[in-house]
Amino acid sequence: MLGEEKIASFLESLADALEVPPQSLSKETELDSIAWDSLAIISCIALADEHFGITLSGEEINQARNIQEIIDLISNKL
């Protein structure tokens, strides 16, 4: 199970990569409501590796609808 501190750190880094305010991202954030494009997916893959040491595929992330589903993908690989 992921700790809230690690999730918060991941979301902060993701917000930085997406150039959005950190408070604008939460587990409930719908990906289609933010600048979610191929660059965002690549950034998410890199951050998952950096923060958790796991590899997500673009296809896996592309199927996610919100941040919680990305966190679930990460959690399932730990």
The first five atom37 places (N, CA, C, CB, O) and aatype in JSON, in Angstrom:
{
  "aatype": [12, 10, 7, 6, 6, 11, 9, 0, 15, 13, 10, 6, 15, 10, 0, 3, 0, 10, 6, 19, 14, 14, 5, 15, 10, 15, 11, 6, 16, 6, 10, 3, 15, 9, 0, 17, 3, 15, 10, 0, 9, 9, 15, 4, 9, 0, 10, 0, 3, 6, 8, 13, 7, 9, 16, 10, 15, 7, 6, 6, 9, 2, 5, 0, 1, 2, 9, 5, 6, 9, 9, 3, 10, 9, 15, 2, 11, 10],
  "atom_mask": [
    [1, 1, 1, 1, 1],
    [1, 1, 1, 1, 1],
    [1, 1, 1, 0, 1],
    [1, 1, 1, 1, 1],
    [1, 1, 1, 1, 1],
    [1, 1, 1, 1, 1],
    [1, 1, 1, 1, 1],
    [1, 1, 1, 1, 1],
    [1, 1, 1, 1, 1],
    [1, 1, 1, 1, 1],
    [1, 1, 1, 1, 1],
    [1, 1, 1, 1, 1],
    [1, 1, 1, 1, 1],
    [1, 1, 1, 1, 1],
    [1, 1, 1, 1, 1],
    [1, 1, 1, 1, 1],
    [1, 1, 1, 1, 1],
    [1, 1, 1, 1, 1],
    [1, 1, 1, 1, 1],
    [1, 1, 1, 1, 1],
    [1, 1, 1, 1, 1],
    [1, 1, 1, 1, 1],
    [1, 1, 1, 1, 1],
    [1, 1, 1, 1, 1],
    [1, 1, 1, 1, 1],
    [1, 1, 1, 1, 1],
    [1, 1, 1, 1, 1],
    [1, 1, 1, 1, 1],
    [1, 1, 1, 1, 1],
    [1, 1, 1, 1, 1],
    [1, 1, 1, 1, 1],
    [1, 1, 1, 1, 1],
    [1, 1, 1, 1, 1],
    [1, 1, 1, 1, 1],
    [1, 1, 1, 1, 1],
    [1, 1, 1, 1, 1],
    [1, 1, 1, 1, 1],
    [1, 1, 1, 1, 1],
    [1, 1, 1, 1, 1],
    [1, 1, 1, 1, 1],
    [1, 1, 1, 1, 1],
    [1, 1, 1, 1, 1],
    [1, 1, 1, 1, 1],
    [1, 1, 1, 1, 1],
    [1, 1, 1, 1, 1],
    [1, 1, 1, 1, 1],
    [1, 1, 1, 1, 1],
    [1, 1, 1, 1, 1],
    [1, 1, 1, 1, 1],
    [1, 1, 1, 1, 1],
    [1, 1, 1, 1, 1],
    [1, 1, 1, 1, 1],
    [1, 1, 1, 0, 1],
    [1, 1, 1, 1, 1],
    [1, 1, 1, 1, 1],
    [1, 1, 1, 1, 1],
    [1, 1, 1, 1, 1],
    [1, 1, 1, 0, 1],
    [1, 1, 1, 1, 1],
    [1, 1, 1, 1, 1],
    [1, 1, 1, 1, 1],
    [1, 1, 1, 1, 1],
    [1, 1, 1, 1, 1],
    [1, 1, 1, 1, 1],
    [1, 1, 1, 1, 1],
    [1, 1, 1, 1, 1],
    [1, 1, 1, 1, 1],
    [1, 1, 1, 1, 1],
    [1, 1, 1, 1, 1],
    [1, 1, 1, 1, 1],
    [1, 1, 1, 1, 1],
    [1, 1, 1, 1, 1],
    [1, 1, 1, 1, 1],
    [1, 1, 1, 1, 1],
    [1, 1, 1, 1, 1],
    [1, 1, 1, 1, 1],
    [1, 1, 1, 1, 1],
    [1, 1, 1, 1, 1]
  ],
  "atom_positions": [
    [[0.84, -1.19, 0.0], [0.0, 0.0, 0.0], [0.88, 1.25, 0.0], [-0.95, 0.0, 1.22], [1.91, 1.3, 0.66]],
    [[0.46, 2.22, -0.74], [1.21, 3.47, -0.84], [0.9, 4.37, 0.34], [0.89, 4.18, -2.15], [-0.24, 4.5, 0.76]],
    [[1.95, 5.01, 0.86], [1.75, 5.98, 1.91], [1.28, 7.31, 1.34], [0.0, 0.0, 0.0], [1.62, 7.66, 0.22]],
    [[0.5, 8.03, 2.12], [-0.03, 9.32, 1.67], [1.08, 10.3, 1.36], [-0.97, 9.9, 2.72], [0.95, 11.13, 0.46]],
    [[2.18, 10.22, 2.1], [3.32, 11.12, 1.88], [3.94, 10.89, 0.5], [4.37, 10.92, 2.98], [4.26, 11.84, -0.21]],
    [[4.1, 9.62, 0.13], [4.67, 9.29, -1.19], [3.73, 9.71, -2.31], [4.97, 7.78, -1.29], [4.17, 10.19, -3.36]],
    [[2.44, 9.53, -2.1], [1.45, 9.93, -3.09], [1.49, 11.45, -3.26], [0.02, 9.46, -2.68], [1.47, 11.96, -4.39]],
    [[1.54, 12.17, -2.15], [1.58, 13.63, -2.2], [2.83, 14.12, -2.94], [1.54, 14.23, -0.77], [2.76, 15.06, -3.73]],
    [[3.95, 13.48, -2.7], [5.21, 13.84, -3.37], [5.09, 13.58, -4.88], [6.4, 13.04, -2.77], [5.52, 14.4, -5.69]],
    [[4.51, 12.44, -5.24], [4.3, 12.1, -6.64], [3.39, 13.13, -7.31], [3.7, 10.68, -6.77], [3.69, 13.61, -8.41]],
    [[2.28, 13.47, -6.65], [1.33, 14.44, -7.23], [1.97, 15.82, -7.37], [0.08, 14.54, -6.35], [1.7, 16.54, -8.34]],
    [[2.81, 16.19, -6.41], [3.5, 17.48, -6.5], [4.44, 17.51, -7.7], [4.29, 17.76, -5.2], [4.49, 18.49, -8.44]],
    [[5.18, 16.41, -7.9], [6.08, 16.32, -9.05], [5.29, 16.29, -10.36], [6.96, 15.07, -8.95], [5.71, 16.9, -11.35]],
    [[4.17, 15.6, -10.36], [3.33, 15.54, -11.56], [2.77, 16.93, -11.89], [2.17, 14.53, -11.37], [2.73, 17.33, -13.06]],
    [[2.33, 17.65, -10.88], [1.82, 19.0, -11.09], [2.92, 19.9, -11.67], [1.29, 19.6, -9.77], [2.66, 20.7, -12.57]],
    [[4.13, 19.75, -11.16], [5.26, 20.52, -11.68], [5.5, 20.19, -13.15], [6.53, 20.25, -10.85], [5.71, 21.09, -13.97]],
    [[5.47, 18.9, -13.49], [5.7, 18.47, -14.87], [4.6, 18.99, -15.8], [5.77, 16.94, -14.95], [4.86, 19.32, -16.96]],
    [[3.37, 19.06, -15.29], [2.24, 19.52, -16.09], [2.08, 21.03, -16.07], [0.96, 18.87, -15.6], [1.23, 21.61, -16.75]],
    [[2.92, 21.67, -15.26], [2.88, 23.12, -15.1], [1.51, 23.61, -14.64], [3.24, 23.8, -16.41], [0.95, 24.56, -15.18]],
    [[0.98, 22.92, -13.62], [-0.27, 23.33, -12.99], [0.0, 23.49, -11.49], [-1.43, 22.29, -13.25], [0.94, 22.89, -10.97]],
    [[-0.81, 24.28, -10.79], [-0.61, 24.42, -9.34], [-0.8, 23.08, -8.64], [-1.59, 25.48, -8.76], [-1.73, 22.34, -8.97]],
    [[0.07, 22.75, -7.67], [-0.03, 21.45, -6.98], [-1.41, 21.2, -6.38], [1.01, 21.38, -5.88], [-1.89, 20.06, -6.37]],
    [[-2.06, 22.25, -5.87], [-3.38, 22.07, -5.26], [-4.47, 21.74, -6.28], [-3.77, 23.32, -4.5], [-5.58, 21.37, -5.91]],
    [[-4.14, 21.86, -7.57], [-5.14, 21.55, -8.6], [-5.22, 20.06, -8.9], [-4.83, 22.31, -9.88], [-6.13, 19.61, -9.59]],
    [[-4.27, 19.27, -8.37], [-4.29, 17.82, -8.58], [-4.66, 17.11, -7.28], [-2.93, 17.31, -9.09], [-4.1, 17.37, -6.22]],
    [[-5.61, 16.22, -7.39], [-5.99, 15.35, -6.27], [-6.32, 13.98, -6.86], [-7.21, 15.94, -5.46], [-6.31, 13.8, -8.08]],
    [[-6.6, 13.04, -6.0], [-6.93, 11.7, -6.47], [-8.18, 11.71, -7.36], [-7.16, 10.76, -5.27], [-8.34, 10.85, -8.22]],
    [[-9.05, 12.68, -7.14], [-10.31, 12.74, -7.88], [-10.18, 13.49, -9.21], [-11.36, 13.4, -7.04], [-11.13, 13.5, -10.0]],
    [[-9.04, 14.11, -9.48], [-8.87, 14.9, -10.69], [-9.05, 14.03, -11.94], [-7.49, 15.56, -10.71], [-8.37, 13.03, -12.11]],
    [[-9.99, 14.44, -12.79], [-10.23, 13.76, -14.05], [-9.14, 14.19, -15.04], [-11.66, 14.07, -14.61], [-8.86, 15.38, -15.17]],
    [[-8.53, 13.23, -15.72], [-7.42, 13.54, -16.62], [-7.84, 14.43, -17.77], [-6.81, 12.26, -17.16], [-7.04, 15.25, -18.25]],
    [[-9.08, 14.3, -18.24], [-9.51, 15.14, -19.35], [-9.79, 16.58, -18.92], [-10.74, 14.55, -19.99], [-10.09, 17.43, -19.77]],
    [[-9.69, 16.87, -17.62], [-9.9, 18.24, -17.14], [-8.59, 19.01, -17.01], [-10.62, 18.22, -15.79], [-8.58, 20.2, -16.71]],
    [[-7.47, 18.31, -17.25], [-6.15, 18.95, -17.17], [-5.43, 18.75, -18.51], [-5.3, 18.36, -15.99], [-5.95, 18.09, -19.41]],
    [[-4.25, 19.33, -18.64], [-3.48, 19.23, -19.89], [-2.87, 17.84, -20.01], [-2.36, 20.32, -19.93], [-1.65, 17.68, -19.91]],
    [[-3.72, 16.83, -20.23], [-3.26, 15.44, -20.27], [-3.05, 15.03, -21.72], [-4.29, 14.49, -19.58], [-4.01, 14.77, -22.45]],
    [[-1.77, 14.97, -22.13], [-1.43, 14.63, -23.51], [-0.28, 13.63, -23.49], [-1.05, 15.9, -24.33], [0.06, 13.09, -22.44]],
    [[0.32, 13.39, -24.64], [1.4, 12.39, -24.71], [2.59, 12.79, -23.85], [1.85, 12.19, -26.15], [3.25, 11.93, -23.28]],
    [[2.88, 14.07, -23.74], [3.98, 14.52, -22.89], [3.66, 14.27, -21.42], [4.26, 16.02, -23.13], [4.55, 13.91, -20.64]],
    [[2.42, 14.46, -21.04], [2.0, 14.19, -19.67], [2.13, 12.7, -19.35], [0.54, 14.65, -19.45], [2.55, 12.34, -18.25]],
    [[1.79, 11.85, -20.29], [1.92, 10.4, -20.09], [3.37, 10.01, -19.92], [1.3, 9.64, -21.28], [3.7, 9.21, -19.04]],
    [[4.25, 10.56, -20.74], [5.68, 10.26, -20.62], [6.21, 10.75, -19.27], [6.48, 10.92, -21.78], [6.98, 10.06, -18.62]],
    [[5.78, 11.94, -18.87], [6.19, 12.47, -17.57], [5.71, 11.56, -16.44], [5.65, 13.9, -17.38], [6.45, 11.32, -15.48]],
    [[4.49, 11.08, -16.54], [3.93, 10.2, -15.52], [4.72, 8.89, -15.43], [2.45, 9.91, -15.82], [4.99, 8.4, -14.34]],
    [[5.1, 8.34, -16.58], [5.9, 7.12, -16.61], [7.24, 7.36, -15.91], [6.14, 6.66, -18.08], [7.67, 6.55, -15.09]],
    [[7.9, 8.48, -16.24], [9.19, 8.8, -15.64], [9.06, 9.03, -14.14], [9.79, 10.04, -16.3], [9.92, 8.58, -13.37]],
    [[8.01, 9.7, -13.71], [7.83, 9.98, -12.29], [7.49, 8.71, -11.5], [6.73, 11.01, -12.09], [7.92, 8.57, -10.36]],
    [[6.74, 7.8, -12.09], [6.44, 6.54, -11.42], [7.73, 5.76, -11.19], [5.44, 5.69, -12.25], [7.92, 5.16, -10.13]],
    [[8.62, 5.79, -12.17], [9.92, 5.12, -12.03], [10.76, 5.81, -10.96], [10.67, 5.12, -13.38], [11.35, 5.15, -10.11]],
    [[10.8, 7.13, -11.01], [11.62, 7.91, -10.07], [11.13, 7.76, -8.63], [11.62, 9.38, -10.47], [11.93, 7.57, -7.71]],
    [[9.82, 7.87, -8.43], [9.27, 7.86, -7.07], [9.06, 6.46, -6.5], [7.96, 8.59, -7.06], [9.19, 6.26, -5.29]],
    [[8.75, 5.49, -7.35], [8.37, 4.18, -6.85], [9.2, 3.02, -7.41], [6.94, 3.93, -7.16], [9.07, 1.89, -6.95]],
    [[10.06, 3.31, -8.4], [10.89, 2.26, -8.99], [10.1, 1.25, -9.8], [0.0, 0.0, 0.0], [10.49, 0.08, -9.89]],
    [[9.0, 1.69, -10.4], [8.18, 0.78, -11.21], [8.02, 1.35, -12.62], [6.79, 0.54, -10.56], [8.2, 2.55, -12.84]],
    [[7.68, 0.48, -13.55], [7.48, 0.9, -14.94], [6.01, 0.75, -15.3], [8.37, 0.08, -15.9], [5.43, -0.33, -15.22]],
    [[5.43, 1.87, -15.71], [4.08, 1.85, -16.25], [4.17, 1.99, -17.76], [3.19, 2.99, -15.63], [5.08, 2.65, -18.27]],
    [[3.25, 1.39, -18.47], [3.25, 1.55, -19.92], [2.31, 2.7, -20.29], [2.81, 0.23, -20.64], [1.39, 3.05, -19.55]],
    [[2.57, 3.28, -21.44], [1.7, 4.33, -21.93], [0.28, 3.83, -22.11], [0.0, 0.0, 0.0], [-0.67, 4.57, -21.86]],
    [[0.15, 2.59, -22.53], [-1.17, 1.99, -22.73], [-1.95, 1.91, -21.4], [-1.04, 0.59, -23.35], [-3.14, 2.22, -21.35]],
    [[-1.24, 1.5, -20.33], [-1.89, 1.42, -19.01], [-2.39, 2.8, -18.58], [-0.91, 0.85, -17.95], [-3.53, 2.95, -18.14]],
    [[-1.52, 3.79, -18.71], [-1.88, 5.14, -18.28], [-2.99, 5.71, -19.15], [-0.65, 6.06, -18.31], [-3.87, 6.41, -18.67]],
    [[-2.93, 5.4, -20.43], [-3.94, 5.91, -21.37], [-5.34, 5.43, -21.01], [-3.59, 5.48, -22.78], [-6.32, 6.08, -21.36]],
    [[-5.45, 4.31, -20.34], [-6.76, 3.77, -19.96], [-7.3, 4.41, -18.68], [-6.67, 2.27, -19.79], [-8.48, 4.27, -18.37]],
    [[-6.43, 5.1, -17.94], [-6.87, 5.74, -16.7], [-7.73, 6.96, -17.01], [-5.65, 6.15, -15.83], [-7.49, 7.69, -17.97]],
    [[-8.74, 7.15, -16.18], [-9.62, 8.3, -16.35], [-9.33, 9.41, -15.34], [-11.07, 7.87, -16.21], [-9.65, 10.57, -15.58]],
    [[-8.71, 9.03, -14.21], [-8.41, 10.02, -13.18], [-7.11, 9.66, -12.45], [-9.58, 10.14, -12.18], [-6.53, 8.6, -12.68]],
    [[-6.67, 10.55, -11.59], [-5.41, 10.35, -10.87], [-5.48, 9.09, -10.0], [-5.09, 11.58, -9.99], [-4.5, 8.36, -9.9]],
    [[-6.63, 8.84, -9.37], [-6.76, 7.65, -8.51], [-6.47, 6.38, -9.29], [-8.17, 7.57, -7.91], [-5.85, 5.46, -8.75]],
    [[-6.89, 6.29, -10.54], [-6.63, 5.09, -11.34], [-5.13, 4.94, -11.63], [-7.43, 5.14, -12.66], [-4.64, 3.82, -11.73]],
    [[-4.42, 6.04, -11.77], [-2.96, 5.97, -11.94], [-2.32, 5.49, -10.64], [-2.38, 7.36, -12.36], [-1.41, 4.65, -10.67]],
    [[-2.78, 6.01, -9.51], [-2.26, 5.57, -8.21], [-2.54, 4.08, -8.02], [-2.89, 6.39, -7.06], [-1.69, 3.35, -7.5]],
    [[-3.71, 3.63, -8.43], [-4.04, 2.2, -8.33], [-3.1, 1.36, -9.19], [-5.51, 1.96, -8.76], [-2.66, 0.29, -8.77]],
    [[-2.78, 1.84, -10.4], [-1.83, 1.12, -11.26], [-0.48, 0.99, -10.56], [-1.67, 1.86, -12.62], [0.13, -0.08, -10.56]],
    [[-0.02, 2.08, -9.98], [1.25, 2.07, -9.26], [1.19, 1.1, -8.09], [1.62, 3.48, -8.75], [2.09, 0.27, -7.91]],
    [[0.14, 1.19, -7.31], [-0.03, 0.33, -6.13], [-0.04, -1.16, -6.51], [-1.34, 0.69, -5.39], [0.52, -1.99, -5.79]],
    [[-0.66, -1.48, -7.62], [-0.74, -2.88, -8.06], [0.63, -3.43, -8.49], [-1.73, -3.01, -9.22], [0.82, -4.65, -8.52]],
    [[1.57, -2.55, -8.83], [2.89, -3.0, -9.27], [3.9, -3.06, -8.14], [3.42, -2.07, -10.35], [5.0, -3.58, -8.31]],
    [[3.52, -2.54, -6.97], [4.45, -2.57, -5.83], [4.39, -3.87, -5.08], [4.17, -1.42, -4.88], [5.11, -4.06, -4.1]]
  ]
}
